[in-house]
Structure formats: C-alpha cells, structure tokens
Amino acid sequence: MQLIGFLKRINFSIFLSITLLSKIGSKIYLLGMPWLVYDLTGSAIGMGIMFFAETLPYIFMAPIAGHLVDNLSTKLLMSISSLVEASCVVAIPILHVFSVLNVTEVYILGFILSCASATYMVLNDTILPQLFTNDSLEKANSIIQLIDTGTMLLGASIGGVLISVFGVFGLFWVIMVAYAVISPLALVLNLSRHHSSENHPPPNSLRQFIDSFRYVIKHSSIRPLVILNLLANITAATVDSLLIFFLRHQLHLTSTKVGLTYGVGGVAEVLGAIIAPVLARRRLSVGTIMIICQLVYAFGVMWMAFSLGWITVGVGIMIQSIPVVIYNIFSRSMRQRVVPSNMLGRVNGIFLMLGQAAYPAAGFASSAVAQFAGVRNVFIVVAWFTVFVSLIYWFSPFRKNQFVNSGRSTMT
C-alpha cells in the first residue's frame, strides 16, 4: 500500500511538472507573440488578425481533440502536441535569423501552435478526474489554477526582462525548451482509463460527436453554462485582443511595466485560486457564485477603461482576474463531476468549441472597431454588455443550480 501511495505521488508530481512547464511556456508566449506582432504591424487590426488566427483552432480542433482523447493514448497525444508547440515556437527565431520572417508566417505558425494548444487544453481537463476524487475536484482545479497563476507572475517577469535584454526573439527559445521537455515526461505518465475498449466495436467518430453534442445541448446544467460561456468569451476576447495594444499604444508602457502589469494580474489569480475552494464550502449556489463573478469582472473592465497609467490599469486587471479564475474553477469542476467518464474528453472538446465560437470574430471585430472608436470606448461597451447578460442569468433558474449531479459512471 505504501508503494502504491508512493507511485501515485510520483505520478501526480510528473503531471504537476508537465503542467508547470506548459503554463510557463504559455505565459511567456502570451506576452511575446502579441509583442512581436505589434513590432511587425504597429496596428490594432494586425494584432486582431493574429488573435483570430490563434483562437480559430479552438472551434474546430477542440471537438476533434475530445474524440482523440476518448479513444487514443492520452499521454501519447500530450507528447505529440507538445512537440508541435515546440517546433512552431522555435521556427520563429530561426526564420528571423535567416531574415525571411514576415507577419504572414507568424500568423500561420500561431495557427498551427494553437491547434496543438487546444488539444492540450482538452487533455488537461480530462486527465484531472483520473487523479482526484469527485469531492476534491474544486481543490484539485485550484491547485492547477495556482500553478497557472504562479507562472503568470513568473512568465510575465521573465518575458519583460528577456525582451529588455535580448529582444522579443529571446523569449521564443525559452518557450521552446519548456514545451520540448514536456514530450518525454508525458510518455512516462501513468494514467488509468475509466473504461475499456475491449469487446466494443471500433468507435464511430461521427456518431460519437453527434451523441456528445446532443448530451451537451440537452443537459439541463451544461446547456446554460455553454451559453453563458459563449457570451462571456465575447467580452474576454475583446479585452484579450486589445490589452497589449492598449498598454503600448495608448499608455506607452515599457516592456518592464507591461510585464509588471501582467504580474499584478497574476497576484490576483492567486487570490482567486485560494478563494474558490473556500466558496465551494459555502451555502451560496454555484450558479449564484458564477453570476457574481461576471458582475465583478464587468467592474474590472470598466475600471481599466478609465485607467491612466500602469498602476491603475494593473488594479483593473486585478479586479477582473479574480472572478475569472473562480468562474473557471467552478466551470471545470462541474463538468468533471457530472459528465460520464467515457464522454468527458468529447464533452470538454464540444464545450470548448461552443464556448470559443465567438472568440475569433469578437477579437478581430473589436480590434477593427477600436482602431476608429478607441480602446477605452470598446471596454466600456464590453462592461455594460457583461452586466446585461449577468442580470438575465440572475433572474433565471441557473442562479440556483448547484451542479451536484453524480453522473460519473461510464456510459456506452
């Protein structure tokens, strides 16, 4: 028994190491890629195109990844996706060395990398229930969120320093190393499947997708959450696509101050990850907590709209980061708790696809509008839109939903 416990701890430590490396790479990339695109284009529209190229794969790749996760080796998929990410990242500085890098190639590489990232995201949400019990999912997701937050602080700091010292291309070598190390680690990860494919006919991909899509649409808890996620992502896409442009073009911040601003958001995310499991023990319904998170987020975006310097905009990012973290933790935990084991990958993929459906168009459209109307006005509209959606959900049955379905059993 002691040996089994030791092996489980080793296995979980490997998973945490993989998560840590992936998050560090992603957070540095989050700063480096828009910085590079701004250097190449100098416009909000150019950055909007990049945002579109990076978010589009989440719509069509997520359901494909979900099907693969439910039917193929999870650790092999994780190893391959990390290698693809590493290859795309390292191609950028290599092309620059040979003086053949242009913004079109950056768009293409960002698109391919996002396909791999979408696969990894579905993998991560699907693996976690294999390592934790239902009763500890909020705590488990909070641990993952703490890693995500800690790497936001670390990644933003490293990114800002590397840009100042080595230029933006120095970032991509660091990101490549982080992604490349994940590949061999993933292959030694020991994951037990919740169901076996023995004595079952080969899966019908189209039929599985249709069944999973119907499950999501008809589920009384998941369906309203998908719609809320879709509407919330319209506002998130607007803020995410314009933030670097806002910080550099309108506030004229240096790379160091941009890194510090992102770091302030990371501090807020730590608080959100700590608060989430505490809220899970309160009597407030999960639906109520998630709606309140949206309202607080709207206040944070409005604060950012009237910010005049890196400190005040950092406060705005802090205000809107805490509820986003709490919302995401509860959303992931609910799906992991109520969705049958052999459907979890596909449902996570469809959930990601539907939730991200408006992301590319919203990010690109808001960038185009901001070019003429100004980023501040766009942020104000986003804040009021979020309030409007939150009020609709407040007076709906969603607010009283606890998401305590025990449907973790396997379905055929």
DRENLO-635133 format. One record per residue (C-alpha): z, y, x negated; residue in one letter. Coordinates in steps of 0.02 Angstrom, whole numbers, padded with zeros to 5 digits, always signed. Layout:
% residues N
ZYXA/...
***
This chain:
% residues 412
+00000+00000+00000M/+00040+00117-00144Q/-00130+00078-00220L/-00217+00115-00055I/-00123+00279-00040G/-00169+00325-00219F/-00353+00285-00190L/-00353+00391-00032K/-00281+00537-00128R/-00411+00516-00265I/-00548+00507-00134N/-00485+00664-00048F/-00469+00753-00216S/-00652+00714-00253I/-00701+00784-00083F/-00600+00942-00115L/-00681+00961-00287S/-00854+00945-00208I/-00806+01073-00076T/-00736+01192-00208L/-00893+01185-00315L/-01007+01205-00164S/-00909+01355-00099K/-00904+01440-00269I/-01091+01421-00287G/-01123+01481-00110S/-01012+01635-00126K/-01092+01692-00287I/-01263+01661-00209Y/-01209+01762-00057L/-01191+01914-00170L/-01331+01876-00293G/-01478+01840-00180M/-01472+01999-00072P/-01437+02099-00230W/-01595+02029-00309L/-01700+02060-00153V/-01639+02240-00145Y/-01690+02264-00327D/-01862+02193-00288L/-01894+02284-00123T/-01768+02426-00104G/-01782+02418+00086S/-01685+02352+00235A/-01844+02269+00301I/-01867+02173+00139G/-01689+02111+00150M/-01717+02069+00333G/-01863+01957+00286I/-01753+01868+00160M/-01619+01847+00291F/-01748+01774+00410F/-01811+01652+00278A/-01635+01594+00237E/-01573+01572+00416T/-01728+01496+00498L/-01699+01322+00422P/-01532+01307+00512Y/-01627+01299+00678I/-01746+01155+00640F/-01658+01072+00493M/-01485+01054+00571A/-01535+00925+00705P/-01636+00828+00576I/-01486+00828+00459A/-01374+00771+00602G/-01487+00622+00635H/-01491+00578+00449L/-01302+00592+00434V/-01275+00469+00578D/-01399+00342+00511N/-01405+00354+00320L/-01285+00357+00173S/-01181+00516+00186T/-01142+00528+00001K/-01324+00498-00048L/-01378+00640+00067L/-01246+00753-00009M/-01304+00710-00185S/-01487+00744-00145I/-01453+00907-00052S/-01350+00975-00198S/-01490+00932-00321L/-01615+01025-00213V/-01499+01177-00208E/-01478+01173-00397A/-01666+01160-00425S/-01706+01307-00312C/-01573+01417-00391V/-01622+01383-00572V/-01806+01414-00532A/-01769+01600-00503I/-01712+01648-00680P/-01842+01530-00757I/-01983+01616-00663L/-01909+01783-00716H/-01910+01730-00900V/-02096+01695-00887F/-02123+01861-00794S/-02200+01777-00642V/-02059+01805-00517L/-02101+01906-00361N/-02016+01931-00195V/-02128+01805-00105T/-02071+01666-00221E/-01891+01719-00192V/-01918+01705-00004Y/-01991+01530-00023I/-01852+01468-00138L/-01721+01541-00021G/-01801+01450+00124F/-01800+01281+00035I/-01622+01306-00026L/-01565+01345+00150S/-01640+01182+00213C/-01528+01090+00090A/-01379+01201+00134S/-01400+01165+00320A/-01394+00979+00281T/-01236+01002+00178Y/-01153+01102+00317M/-01181+00962+00443V/-01119+00835+00315L/-00959+00930+00282N/-00912+00947+00466D/-00948+00763+00495T/-00854+00693+00344I/-00688+00778+00381L/-00635+00668+00529P/-00654+00516+00414Q/-00519+00587+00301L/-00396+00655+00430F/-00320+00603+00596T/-00355+00698+00758N/-00182+00777+00758D/-00209+00858+00588S/-00387+00923+00608L/-00334+01106+00625E/-00232+01089+00467K/-00374+00999+00378A/-00501+01130+00428N/-00379+01264+00373S/-00370+01183+00201I/-00560+01186+00190I/-00558+01366+00251Q/-00430+01412+00118L/-00548+01341-00013I/-00689+01439+00066D/-00584+01597+00062T/-00518+01571-00113G/-00695+01550-00176T/-00745+01708-00083M/-00620+01802-00190L/-00670+01709-00348L/-00856+01713-00312G/-00859+01898-00270A/-00762+01941-00428S/-00869+01829-00540I/-01028+01893-00458G/-00984+02076-00480G/-00936+02051-00663V/-01090+01945-00703L/-01208+02073-00626I/-01125+02212-00727S/-01130+02116-00892V/-01282+02001-00883F/-01382+02069-00738G/-01416+01981-00574V/-01506+01833-00655F/-01348+01781-00746G/-01275+01732-00578L/-01405+01600-00543F/-01366+01498-00697W/-01183+01487-00644V/-01233+01438-00467I/-01349+01303-00533M/-01210+01222-00635V/-01093+01219-00484A/-01224+01135-00373Y/-01281+01013-00508A/-01105+00945-00539V/-01086+00903-00354I/-01225+00771-00360S/-01137+00639-00468P/-00969+00675-00385L/-01042+00641-00214A/-01102+00469-00268L/-00926+00410-00312V/-00852+00474-00148L/-00787+00329-00041N/-00824+00359+00143L/-00797+00230+00280S/-00914+00236+00428R/-00833+00240+00601H/-00964+00123+00668H/-01078-00009+00601S/-01264-00027+00623S/-01254-00218+00612E/-01332-00310+00757N/-01403-00149+00825H/-01589-00113+00838P/-01664+00021+00725P/-01622+00195+00790P/-01749+00286+00896N/-01743+00461+00821S/-01818+00549+00971L/-01709+00456+01095R/-01553+00491+00993Q/-01595+00675+00984F/-01626+00686+01172I/-01464+00593+01211D/-01365+00704+01094S/-01445+00862+01164F/-01402+00808+01341R/-01224+00771+01285Y/-01205+00947+01216V/-01284+01032+01367I/-01186+00932+01496K/-01017+00932+01409H/-00900+01049+01503S/-00813+01107+01344S/-00954+01109+01217I/-01087+01194+01326R/-00995+01362+01350P/-00943+01358+01167L/-01125+01340+01113V/-01173+01490+01220I/-01029+01594+01151L/-01077+01542+00975N/-01256+01594+01005L/-01206+01766+01068L/-01076+01789+00930A/-01206+01744+00799N/-01319+01885+00860I/-01184+02008+00806T/-01142+01910+00648A/-01325+01906+00597A/-01336+02094+00616T/-01183+02127+00509V/-01226+01997+00377D/-01406+02053+00356S/-01361+02238+00338L/-01198+02232+00240L/-01267+02237+00061I/-01394+02371+00112F/-01253+02472+00193F/-01142+02458+00039L/-01277+02501-00087R/-01395+02619+00006H/-01275+02719+00114Q/-01108+02707+00023L/-01189+02698-00151H/-01064+02570-00217L/-01075+02492-00390T/-01084+02304-00413S/-00899+02301-00459T/-00849+02391-00299K/-00963+02281-00195V/-00876+02130-00271G/-00706+02206-00233L/-00759+02240-00054T/-00808+02059-00030Y/-00645+02010-00113G/-00545+02108+00015V/-00634+02007+00149G/-00581+01850+00056G/-00399+01903+00062V/-00416+01922+00250A/-00493+01749+00264E/-00340+01676+00176V/-00231+01754+00310L/-00344+01685+00446G/-00336+01509+00374A/-00145+01519+00368I/-00131+01590+00544I/-00248+01462+00628A/-00135+01306+00618P/+00013+01412+00675V/-00085+01469+00828L/-00131+01287+00863A/+00054+01254+00898R/+00071+01398+01020R/+00054+01389+01209R/-00099+01500+01213L/-00254+01404+01265S/-00388+01376+01134V/-00511+01472+01243G/-00396+01624+01250T/-00373+01624+01061I/-00560+01616+01031M/-00597+01760+01151I/-00462+01869+01071I/-00542+01831+00902C/-00706+01902+00967Q/-00620+02062+01027L/-00534+02090+00860V/-00699+02058+00772Y/-00781+02194+00878A/-00645+02317+00825F/-00676+02274+00641G/-00863+02305+00656V/-00831+02472+00743M/-00712+02520+00602W/-00848+02480+00474M/-00971+02590+00568A/-00862+02743+00535F/-00814+02697+00356S/-00850+02823+00218L/-00800+02730+00060G/-00770+02557-00014W/-00585+02557+00034I/-00613+02598+00217T/-00760+02479+00233V/-00653+02346+00149G/-00522+02371+00284V/-00657+02348+00415G/-00717+02188+00333I/-00536+02129+00327M/-00510+02163+00513I/-00665+02067+00564Q/-00644+01924+00439S/-00476+01860+00502I/-00534+01821+00681P/-00698+01745+00618V/-00601+01619+00513V/-00483+01574+00655I/-00628+01557+00777Y/-00725+01442+00660N/-00575+01331+00626I/-00542+01303+00811F/-00727+01276+00846S/-00746+01142+00711R/-00583+01056+00758S/-00631+01047+00941M/-00798+00962+00903R/-00719+00842+00780Q/-00588+00796+00909R/-00691+00771+01067V/-00860+00706+01007V/-00884+00516+00990P/-00888+00458+00809S/-01065+00391+00803N/-01134+00552+00881M/-01036+00678+00779L/-01172+00711+00649G/-01308+00737+00780R/-01196+00843+00892V/-01144+00951+00743N/-01328+00971+00699G/-01377+01020+00876I/-01227+01135+00889F/-01278+01220+00727L/-01459+01231+00784M/-01417+01309+00953L/-01285+01423+00880G/-01404+01485+00744Q/-01554+01501+00860A/-01542+01691+00871A/-01487+01716+00690Y/-01656+01740+00602P/-01733+01851+00736A/-01574+01953+00760A/-01553+01981+00573G/-01734+02033+00548F/-01741+02142+00705A/-01579+02232+00664S/-01642+02267+00488S/-01801+02344+00559A/-01702+02449+00684V/-01578+02505+00550A/-01721+02570+00444Q/-01751+02704+00576F/-01591+02716+00680A/-01465+02695+00538G/-01346+02554+00499V/-01195+02641+00575R/-01277+02655+00747N/-01326+02472+00741V/-01146+02423+00700F/-01083+02524+00849I/-01203+02437+00968V/-01151+02268+00898V/-00967+02306+00926A/-00992+02353+01109W/-01103+02202+01138F/-00964+02089+01073T/-00837+02172+01188V/-00953+02147+01338F/-00977+01961+01301V/-00790+01936+01272S/-00746+02013+01440L/-00867+01897+01529I/-00786+01746+01448Y/-00611+01813+01482W/-00642+01800+01669F/-00722+01628+01658S/-00645+01452+01655P/-00674+01448+01466F/-00518+01553+01436R/-00402+01415+01500K/-00486+01274+01405N/-00376+01179+01282Q/-00512+01062+01215F/-00396+00912+01209V/-00520+00776+01257N/-00480+00614+01167S/-00659+00552+01158G/-00658+00497+00976R/-00709+00320+01020S/-00879+00255+00969T/-01022+00263+01092M/-01187+00170+01086T/
***
